[in-house]
């Protein structure tokens, strides 16, 4: 390898360099194996290469020295050049300061000279202007107008400027000496003002924006400048509204179009735009709103409220769009205009709303009851009598006729309508929407509460609670002679459904309207009281239904169960008694009815209560009989079937009750000598010994086998 500087560029690996040198040297690598290796030749190559590296190092050192010498020489030359530039810069800076001082001196002289010239020229200009005005004034004195400004109709702007100045001067002159000339100047003043206004109108019709701007600038010095703005507004509004139903979009388009012209023509565009909008609101919009609302105010409250809500919303939306234009310093300008249009209608809004919702609710309710051929009755005043009749019927054999006006207990009409509830909720929902838009912030919560009270009255009180009261009156007695109709459970289910819809409306439209006011707690408490009152009524009805069902089950067992079923010594001829078969058939029917009519936590709670009463009924029923050994086997079969039937309740607690009852029935067939051992079993660990003794006493061999000794 020839030694060169390029071989030592980064990254440089000395080990690799030596290996590569050895590999390239003949006899220095591993090609020929051990015989091919020549250490002397490798040594000579290393020595020769080291010599080359030393020579390369010497050459590089000389090159570095030459470069350092050149660098030092160029650095000295650069320092000398910078020093020369600094000297030149100092000289230039001194010359600049001298020149700046001279310029300031000359400028001071020029300003002073200008002030002197202005001091001389201003009085001269005032004198010349006064001379001109005196000549023009002389023409008014002589009543002969010869000046070009008054004769040439194309110089009306110059004439306007002259007459304006003369008008100001004439106001300072004594009236007794200059009455004729003052009258002449005033007359000319009004004539020119009228001409300018006519020309402005003509320019506006021809859409000559530049001419309008010039005329408006000239008229701005006249008292009639306001007439110029009024004329512009009238011309802009005139013939701009064609479709009565599209007036809001037409107002927006007109303002967008005219705003560009106002910015170009008038020096105070905000004031002019504000007057234009005010004019539109107070004339076109006000007439449109009044015409629409007065058309239905007394004849159709529903359309009146719909139009009021729609028009007010459209006006507020329009105001939002127009707020992009600067209409003056009053931030409530558009809001005040809107309130002025709707003031008379908003003042009576909630009374109209309340009256309409009340009539609508009565109509919806009446339509429903008419469809059922039902006439509503005052139920609360007669509740005490109904309760008294129910007590008498339960305790005696006396039965009171329901009469033609009472609910037929053989029907399943609940007099609850989800459709009616949805209609009422929809009407009040729209009412809440109108209330939110049309009520002021201070009255919003109070107005929403009034609508909520109507909903409570007509949906909860007059519909749901009325249906519950009717259902309570129709619940069969606790000791029925025919199979009871427990359709009251349908009322429970439908009440839950309707009240859920009511609560959803309470949370969605109402709460946002009252959440930040004292009305919130008032509404929550009223809803809570209504809910609690309904729950009490429903619980009462469910309890009466369960009592009636259990009464009918008792009637089945009382009439179908024979004493011989349990006192016979013959082996059972069937799996269970006829009474058991009929009772289980009825229980399954009741369970199906409960599952169909109830849902959620209600069905679990009612099934558990029914199962508990069912067990108690069977337990008490068995206590009335004396059981032989074969009769005990039949009782076990019956209880087993009762337990299977109870399993359909899917209530673990009830299942455990019937399992315990089944174990107790086993005591009726246990051999007397094994009774003590059986009573000590684990299955009776949780039962009182007195309960076991009670069941053992039902055995026909209780006395003969002296079974009492096992419990002494």
C-alpha positions in Angstrom: 0.0 0.0 0.0 1.4 3.4 -1.0 1.2 5.8 1.9 -1.0 8.8 1.2 -3.0 11.3 3.3 -6.3 9.9 1.9 -5.7 6.6 3.8 -5.9 8.4 7.2 -9.3 10.2 6.7 -11.9 9.6 9.4 -13.0 7.1 10.4 -9.5 5.5 10.6 -9.0 2.0 12.1 -5.2 1.3 12.7 -5.8 -2.5 13.3 -7.6 -2.8 10.0 -4.9 -0.8 8.3 -2.1 -3.1 9.5 -4.2 -6.2 8.6 -4.8 -4.9 5.1 -1.0 -4.2 4.7 -0.1 -7.7 5.9 -2.7 -9.3 3.6 -1.3 -7.5 0.5 2.4 -8.4 1.3 3.5 -11.7 -0.4 4.2 -14.3 2.4 2.6 -12.2 5.0 -0.9 -13.6 4.8 -2.5 -17.0 5.4 -3.0 -18.0 1.7 -0.3 -20.6 1.5 -0.8 -21.9 5.1 2.1 -22.2 7.5 4.6 -23.0 4.6 3.7 -19.9 2.7 4.3 -17.5 5.6 7.6 -15.5 5.4 8.1 -13.3 8.5 11.3 -11.7 7.1 9.6 -10.5 4.1 6.7 -9.1 6.2 9.3 -7.4 8.5 11.0 -5.8 5.5 7.7 -4.6 4.2 6.7 -3.0 7.6 10.1 -1.2 7.8 9.8 0.1 4.3 6.2 1.3 4.9 7.2 3.0 8.2 9.8 4.9 6.3 7.2 6.0 3.7 4.9 7.1 6.6 7.7 9.2 8.1 8.4 10.8 4.7 4.6 11.5 4.3 4.5 13.1 7.8 7.5 15.4 6.8 5.7 16.5 3.6 2.5 17.2 5.5 4.3 19.2 8.2 6.0 21.4 5.5 2.6 22.0 3.9 1.0 23.0 7.2 3.8 25.5 7.9 3.3 27.1 4.4 -0.4 27.4 5.0 0.1 29.0 8.5 2.5 31.6 7.0 0.0 32.5 4.3 -2.8 32.7 6.9 -0.8 35.1 9.1 0.0 37.3 6.1 -3.7 37.6 5.0 -4.8 38.3 8.6 -2.4 41.3 8.8 -3.7 42.6 5.5 -7.3 42.2 6.6 -6.7 44.1 9.9 -5.1 47.0 8.0 -8.1 47.1 5.6 -10.6 47.2 8.5 -8.6 50.0 10.1 -8.7 52.1 6.9 -12.5 51.5 6.7 -13.0 52.7 10.2 -11.2 55.9 9.5 -13.3 56.5 6.4 -16.5 55.8 8.3 -15.5 58.4 11.0 -14.9 61.0 8.3 -18.3 60.2 6.7 -20.1 60.4 10.0 -18.7 63.8 10.8 -19.8 65.1 7.4 -23.3 63.6 8.0 -23.6 65.4 11.3 -22.6 68.7 9.8 -25.1 68.2 7.0 -27.9 67.3 9.4 -27.2 70.4 11.5 -27.4 72.5 8.3 -30.7 70.9 7.2 -32.2 71.5 10.6 -31.1 75.2 10.5 -32.7 75.6 7.0 -35.9 73.8 8.1 -36.3 76.1 11.0 -35.9 79.1 8.8 -38.5 77.7 6.3 -41.0 77.0 9.1 -40.5 80.5 10.5 -40.9 82.0 7.0 -44.1 79.9 6.4 -45.6 81.1 9.7 -44.9 84.7 8.6 -46.4 84.1 5.2 -49.4 82.5 6.7 -49.8 85.4 9.1 -49.8 87.7 6.2 -51.9 85.5 3.9 -54.7 84.5 6.3 -56.0 88.0 6.9 -55.6 88.7 3.1 -57.6 85.5 2.3 -60.2 86.3 4.9 -60.4 89.8 3.5 -60.8 88.4 -0.1 -63.4 85.9 1.1 -65.2 88.7 3.0 -65.1 90.9 -0.2 -66.6 88.1 -2.2 -69.3 87.6 0.4 -70.0 91.3 0.5 -70.4 91.3 -3.3 -72.8 88.3 -3.1 -74.6 90.1 -0.2 -74.9 93.2 -2.4 -76.6 91.1 -5.0 -79.2 90.0 -2.4 -79.6 93.7 -1.3 -80.3 94.7 -4.9 -82.2 91.5 -5.6 -80.3 91.2 -8.9 -78.2 88.0 -9.2 -75.5 88.3 -11.8 -72.7 86.1 -10.3 -71.9 82.9 -12.2 -72.6 80.8 -9.0 -76.2 81.9 -8.9 -76.9 82.1 -12.7 -75.2 78.8 -13.8 -77.4 75.8 -12.6 -74.4 73.5 -12.8 -72.7 75.4 -10.0 -75.3 74.7 -7.5 -72.7 73.4 -5.0 -70.8 76.7 -5.1 -74.1 78.6 -4.6 -75.0 76.3 -1.7 -71.6 77.1 0.0 -72.1 80.9 -0.5 -75.7 80.9 0.7 -74.8 78.8 3.7 -72.2 81.3 4.7 -74.5 84.3 4.0 -77.2 82.5 6.1 -74.9 82.3 9.0 -73.9 86.0 8.7 -77.5 87.1 8.2 -78.5 85.6 11.6 -76.1 88.1 13.3 -77.6 91.2 11.5 -80.3 93.3 13.2 -83.7 92.4 12.0 -85.2 96.0 11.7 -82.6 97.2 9.2 -81.9 94.0 7.2 -85.3 92.3 7.3 -85.7 92.2 3.4 -82.2 90.9 2.7 -82.4 88.3 5.5 -85.7 87.1 4.0 -84.2 86.9 0.6 -81.2 84.9 1.9 -83.5 82.5 3.8 -85.6 82.1 0.7 -82.5 81.3 -1.4 -81.3 79.0 1.3 -84.5 76.9 1.2 -84.6 77.0 -2.6 -81.1 75.6 -3.0 -81.7 73.1 -0.2 -84.8 71.9 -2.0 -82.9 71.6 -5.3 -80.2 69.6 -3.7 -82.7 67.3 -2.1 -84.5 66.8 -5.4 -81.2 66.1 -7.2 -80.3 63.6 -4.4 -83.5 61.7 -4.9 -83.0 61.7 -8.7 -79.4 60.4 -8.2 -80.6 57.7 -5.9 -83.2 56.5 -8.4 -80.5 56.4 -11.1 -78.1 54.7 -8.7 -75.4 57.4 -9.1 -73.4 56.8 -6.0 -70.7 59.4 -6.7 -73.2 62.2 -7.2 -75.2 61.1 -4.2 -72.0 61.3 -2.1 -71.2 64.8 -3.4 -74.8 66.0 -2.7 -74.9 64.5 0.7 -71.6 66.2 1.6 -73.0 69.6 0.4 -76.3 69.0 2.3 -74.4 68.1 5.5 -74.0 71.8 6.2 -77.7 72.5 5.8 -80.4 72.1 8.4 -82.3 69.9 6.0 -79.5 67.2 6.0 -81.8 65.0 8.0 -84.4 65.2 5.2 -81.6 63.9 2.9 -81.2 60.8 5.1 -85.0 60.4 5.4 -85.3 60.7 1.6 -82.6 58.0 1.1 -84.4 55.7 3.6 -87.8 56.2 2.0 -86.5 55.6 -1.5 -84.6 52.5 -0.3 -87.6 50.9 1.4 -90.1 51.9 -1.4 -90.9 49.0 -3.7 -88.5 46.7 -1.9 -91.1 44.4 -0.4 -93.1 42.2 -2.7 -93.8 38.9 -1.0 -95.5 39.2 2.4 -94.4 35.6 3.4 -90.7 36.4 2.6 -90.4 39.7 4.4 -87.6 38.6 6.7 -85.4 37.4 3.9 -86.2 40.6 1.9 -85.2 42.7 4.9 -81.9 41.0 5.1 -81.2 41.3 1.4 -82.2 45.0 1.4 -79.9 45.8 4.3 -77.0 44.0 2.7 -77.6 45.9 -0.5 -78.1 49.3 1.0 -75.3 49.1 3.5 -72.7 49.3 0.7 -74.3 52.5 -0.7 -74.5 54.0 2.8 -70.8 53.4 3.4 -69.9 55.2 0.1 -72.4 58.1 0.4 -72.7 59.3 4.0 -70.1 60.5 6.4 -71.8 58.9 9.4 -72.9 55.4 8.0 -73.7 53.9 11.5 -76.3 56.6 12.2 -78.0 56.2 8.7 -78.0 52.4 8.9 -79.5 52.5 12.4 -82.3 54.8 11.1 -82.9 52.6 8.1 -83.3 49.5 10.3 -85.5 51.3 12.8 -87.8 52.5 10.0 -88.1 49.0 8.6 -88.9 47.5 12.0 -91.4 50.2 13.0 -93.3 50.1 9.7 -93.0 47.0 7.5 -92.2 44.5 10.2 -94.6 45.9 12.7 -97.4 46.0 10.1 -96.7 42.4 9.0 -96.6 41.1 12.6 -99.7 42.9 13.7 -101.6 41.8 10.6 -100.7 38.1 11.1 -101.4 38.0 14.8 -104.6 40.0 15.0 -106.0 37.8 12.3 -106.1 34.8 14.7 -105.9 36.4 18.2 -109.6 36.0 19.1 -110.6 33.2 16.7 -107.9 30.6 16.8 -105.5 30.7 19.9 -103.5 27.8 18.5 -102.6 29.5 15.3 -102.1 32.7 17.1 -99.5 31.1 19.4 -97.8 29.3 16.5 -97.6 32.5 14.5 -96.4 34.5 17.6 -93.6 32.0 18.3 -92.6 31.8 14.6 -92.6 35.5 14.0 -90.8 36.4 17.2 -88.2 33.7 16.4 -87.7 35.0 12.9 -87.4 38.6 14.1 -84.8 37.6 16.7 -82.9 35.6 14.0 -83.1 38.6 11.7 -81.7 40.9 14.5 -78.8 38.5 14.9 -78.0 38.8 11.2 -78.3 42.6 11.2 -76.1 42.9 14.3 -73.1 42.5 11.9 -73.7 46.1 10.8 -72.7 48.9 13.2 -75.9 50.5 14.1 -74.8 53.0 16.8 -73.5 52.9 20.3 -76.5 51.2 21.9 -75.8 47.4 22.0 -79.5 46.7 22.8 -80.8 48.7 19.8 -82.1 45.7 17.9 -83.5 44.1 21.0 -85.4 47.2 21.9 -86.9 47.4 18.4 -88.0 43.7 18.6 -89.6 44.3 22.0 -91.4 47.4 20.7 -93.0 45.3 18.0 -94.1 42.4 20.2 -94.7 44.3 23.5 -98.5 44.1 23.5 -98.5 40.5 22.5 -95.8 39.3 24.9 -97.5 41.0 27.9 -100.5 38.6 27.6 -98.6 35.6 26.1 -98.7 33.3 29.2 -102.4 33.9 29.8 -103.2 33.0 26.2 -100.8 30.0 26.5 -102.3 28.8 29.7 -105.9 29.2 28.4 -105.1 27.4 25.2 -103.3 24.4 26.8 -106.1 24.1 29.3 -108.8 23.9 26.6 -106.6 21.6 24.5 -106.1 19.2 27.4 -109.8 19.2 28.2 -110.6 18.5 24.5 -108.0 15.6 24.3 -109.3 14.1 27.5 -113.0 14.4 26.5 -112.3 12.9 23.1 -110.7 9.8 24.8 -113.5 9.3 27.3 -116.1 9.7 24.6 -114.4 7.0 22.5 -114.8 4.7 25.6 -118.5 5.8 26.1 -117.5 6.9 29.6 -118.7 9.9 31.6 -116.2 11.1 34.2 -117.4 11.2 37.8 -116.3 13.0 40.9 -114.7 10.1 42.7 -112.9 11.6 45.7 -116.1 12.8 47.4 -117.5 9.3 47.6 -114.4 7.3 48.5 -115.4 6.9 52.1 -118.7 5.3 51.1 -117.0 3.0 48.7 -114.6 1.9 51.3 -117.5 1.3 53.8 -119.3 -0.8 51.2 -116.1 -2.8 50.5 -115.7 -3.5 54.3 -119.4 -4.6 54.6 -119.1 -6.9 51.6 -115.9 -8.5 53.0 -117.3 -9.1 56.5 -120.9 -10.1 55.6 -122.8 -11.8 52.8 -124.4 -8.4 51.7 -123.4 -7.4 48.2 -123.9 -3.9 46.8 -124.7 -3.3 43.2 -122.3 -1.2 41.3 -125.0 0.6 39.5 -125.0 1.9 35.9 -122.4 4.6 36.7 -119.8 2.4 38.2 -117.0 0.5 36.5 -117.8 -3.0 35.3 -115.4 -5.3 37.1 -115.8 -7.9 34.4 -114.1 -5.8 31.8 -110.4 -5.0 31.5 -110.8 -1.3 30.6 -108.2 0.6 32.4 -109.2 4.1 31.2 -105.5 4.9 30.7 -104.3 5.9 27.3 -100.7 6.2 26.2 -101.9 8.0 23.1 -103.7 10.6 25.3 -100.5 11.0 27.4 -98.4 11.5 24.3 -100.8 14.1 22.9 -100.8 16.0 26.2 -97.0 15.8 26.5 -96.6 16.9 23.0 -98.8 20.0 23.5 -97.0 21.0 26.7 -93.6 20.3 25.0 -94.5 22.8 22.3 -95.8 25.1 25.1 -92.4 24.9 26.9 -90.7 25.7 23.6 -92.9 28.8 23.1 -92.3 29.8 26.7 -88.6 29.6 26.3 -88.7 31.9 23.3 -91.4 34.4 24.3 -90.8 34.8 28.1 -88.4 37.4 29.5 -85.6 36.0 31.6 -87.3 37.3 34.8 -90.5 35.5 34.0 -89.2 32.4 32.3 -89.2 30.0 35.3 -92.6 31.2 36.6 -94.2 30.8 33.2 -92.7 27.3 32.7 -94.0 26.3 36.2 -97.5 27.4 35.2 -97.4 25.1 32.1 -96.0 22.3 34.3 -98.9 22.7 36.8 -101.4 22.3 33.9 -99.6 19.0 32.9 -99.7 17.8 36.5 -103.4 18.6 36.7 -104.6 17.1 33.4 -102.2 14.2 32.9 -101.4 13.1 36.5 -104.4 14.0 38.5 -107.3 14.0 36.1 -106.2 11.1 34.0 -103.7 8.8 35.8 -105.1 9.2 39.3 -108.7 9.1 38.0 -108.0 5.8 36.3 -106.3 4.4 39.5 -109.3 5.5 41.6 -111.7 3.8 39.1 -109.5 0.7 39.3 -109.5 0.7 43.1 -113.3 0.8 43.1 -113.5 -2.2 40.7 -111.0 -4.4 42.7 -113.0 -7.5 43.8 -113.5 -8.2 47.5 -111.1 -10.2 49.6 -113.5 -13.2 49.8 -114.9 -13.4 46.2 -117.6 -15.9 45.2 -116.4 -15.9 41.5 -113.0 -15.8 40.0 -111.7 -12.2 40.5 -110.7 -10.0 37.6 -107.4 -8.5 38.6 -107.1 -6.1 35.7 -105.9 -3.5 38.2 -102.4 -4.9 37.5 -102.8 -3.6 33.9 -103.4 -0.2 35.4 -100.2 -0.5 37.3 -98.2 -1.3 34.2 -99.8 1.5 32.1 -99.3 4.0 34.9 -95.6 3.2 35.0 -95.4 3.6 31.3 -97.2 6.9 31.2 -95.4 8.3 34.2 -92.1 7.4 32.7 -93.0 9.5 29.7 -94.0 12.3 32.1 -90.7 12.2 33.9 -88.8 12.3 30.6 -90.5 15.5 29.7 -89.9 16.8 33.2 -86.1 16.3 32.7 -85.8 17.4 29.1 -87.8 20.5 28.3 -88.7 21.8 31.8 -85.6 21.5 34.0 -83.4 23.7 31.8 -86.0 26.5 32.1 -86.3 26.4 36.0 -82.9 24.9 37.1 -81.5 28.3 38.1 -84.5 29.6 40.0 -86.5 28.9 43.2 -89.2 27.3 41.0 -86.9 24.2 40.5 -87.4 22.9 44.0 -91.1 23.7 43.8 -91.5 21.6 40.7 -89.4 18.8 42.0 -91.5 18.7 45.2 -94.8 18.7 43.4 -93.7 15.8 41.1 -92.4 13.9 44.1 -95.8 14.3 46.0 -97.7 13.2 42.9 -95.4 10.2 42.5 -95.7 9.2 46.2 -99.5 9.6 46.1 -99.7 7.3 43.1 -97.4 4.8 44.6 -99.6 4.6 47.7 -102.7 4.1 45.6 -101.1 1.5 43.4 -99.7 -0.4 46.5 -103.2 -0.4 47.9 -104.7 -1.7 44.7 -102.0 -4.4 44.3 -102.6 -5.5 47.9 -106.3 -5.7 47.4 -105.7 -7.7 44.2 -103.5 -10.2 46.1 -106.1 -10.4 48.8 -108.8 -11.1 46.3 -106.7 -13.8 44.5 -105.8 -15.5 47.8 -109.5 -15.3 48.8 -110.5 -17.1 45.6 -107.7 -19.7 46.1 -109.0 -20.2 49.6 -112.5 -20.6 48.2 -111.2 -23.3 45.7 -109.5 -25.2 48.5 -112.5 -24.9 50.8 -115.0 -26.2 48.3 -112.9 -28.8 46.4 -110.9 -30.3 49.3 -112.6 -33.2 51.1 -111.6 -34.6 54.5 -111.5 -38.1 53.0 -108.6 -37.0 50.8 -106.3 -37.1 53.8 -108.1 -39.6 56.2 -108.3 -42.6 54.0 -106.3 -45.8 54.6 -106.4 -46.7 50.9 -103.4 -46.0 48.7 -103.7 -42.9 46.6 -105.5 -43.4 43.3 -104.1 -40.2 41.7 -100.9 -38.1 41.8 -102.6 -35.3 43.7 -106.0 -34.2 44.9 -108.6 -32.5 42.8 -108.3 -29.3 44.9 -104.6 -29.3 44.3 -105.1 -29.6 40.6 -107.6 -26.8 40.4 -105.6 -24.5 42.6 -102.3 -25.0 40.7 -104.1 -24.4 37.4 -105.4 -21.0 38.8 -102.0 -20.1 40.4 -100.3 -20.6 37.0 -102.9 -18.4 35.4 -102.3 -15.7 38.0 -98.5 -15.9 37.6 -98.8 -15.5 33.8 -101.2 -12.5 34.4 -98.7 -10.8 36.8 -95.8 -11.3 34.4 -97.8 -9.9 31.5 -99.1 -6.9 33.4 -96.1 -5.9 35.5 -92.5 -5.2 34.7 -89.2 -4.2 36.3 -89.0 -4.3 40.1 -92.7 -4.3 40.4 -93.1 -7.9 39.1 -90.4 -9.2 41.4 -91.8 -7.6 44.5 -95.4 -8.7 43.7 -94.4 -12.3 42.8 -92.5 -12.6 46.1 -95.5 -11.2 48.1 -97.9 -13.5 46.2 -95.6 -16.5 46.8 -95.4 -15.8 50.5 -99.2 -15.5 50.8 -99.6 -18.6 48.7 -97.4 -20.6 51.0 -99.2 -19.2 54.0 -102.6 -20.3 52.5 -101.4 -23.8 51.9 -99.9 -24.0 55.4 -103.1 -22.8 57.1 -105.1 -25.1 54.8 -103.2 -28.2 55.9 -103.7 -27.2 59.6 -107.4 -27.9 59.2 -107.2 -31.6 58.5 -106.2 -34.9 60.3 -103.9 -37.1 58.3 -103.7 -40.9 58.2 -100.5 -42.5 56.9 -101.9 -42.7 53.3 -103.5 -39.3 53.7 -100.0 -37.9 54.7 -98.6 -39.4 51.4 -101.4 -37.6 49.5 -100.5 -34.3 51.4 -96.9 -34.8 50.4 -97.9 -35.2 46.8 -100.1 -32.1 46.9 -97.4 -30.0 48.6 -94.8 -31.3 46.0 -97.2 -30.1 43.2 -97.7 -26.8 45.0 -93.9 -26.4 45.2 -93.5 -27.1 41.5 -96.1 -24.5 40.8 -94.4 -22.0 43.1 -91.1 -22.5 41.2 -92.6 -20.6 38.3 -92.4 -17.5 40.5 -88.6 -17.8 40.2 -88.2 -16.5 43.7 -85.7 -18.4 45.8 -87.2 -17.3 49.1 -90.6 -18.8 48.1 -89.0 -22.0 46.9 -87.3 -22.4 50.3 -90.7 -21.9 52.1 -92.2 -24.8 50.1 -89.2 -27.0 50.6 -89.6 -26.5 54.4 -93.3 -27.2 54.1 -92.5 -30.4 52.1 -90.2 -31.5 54.9 -92.8 -30.8 57.5 -95.3 -33.0 55.6 -92.8 -35.8 55.8 -93.5 -35.8 59.6 -97.0 -37.0 58.7 -95.7 -40.4 57.4 -92.6 -41.1 59.5 -92.8 -44.2 61.7 -93.4 -43.3 65.3 -90.1 -44.9 66.5 -88.1 -42.8 64.0 -89.9 -39.5 64.7 -87.4 -38.2 67.2 -84.4 -38.9 65.0 -86.1 -37.3 62.0 -87.1 -34.2 64.0 -83.4 -33.8 64.9 -82.3 -33.8 61.2 -80.6 -30.9 59.5 -83.6 -30.0 57.4 -85.4 -28.9 60.6 -82.5 -27.0 62.1 -83.9 -23.6 61.4 -87.5 -24.4 62.4 -88.9 -24.0 65.9 -89.8 -27.2 67.7 -93.3 -25.8 68.3 -93.9 -25.8 64.5 -92.8 -29.4 64.3 -95.0 -30.3 67.1 -98.0 -28.6 65.5 -97.5 -30.6 62.3 -97.1 -33.9 64.2 -100.4 -33.2 66.1 -102.1 -33.4 62.7 -101.4 -37.2 62.5 -104.4 -39.4 63.3 -102.2 -41.6 65.5 -100.9 -38.7 67.5 -102.7 -39.9 70.7 -102.6 -43.6 70.1 -98.9 -43.7 69.4 -98.2 -41.2 72.2 -96.2 -38.9 69.9 -96.4 -36.0 72.4 -93.6 -37.5 74.4 -91.1 -36.7 71.7 -91.6 -33.0 72.3 -91.8 -32.9 76.1 
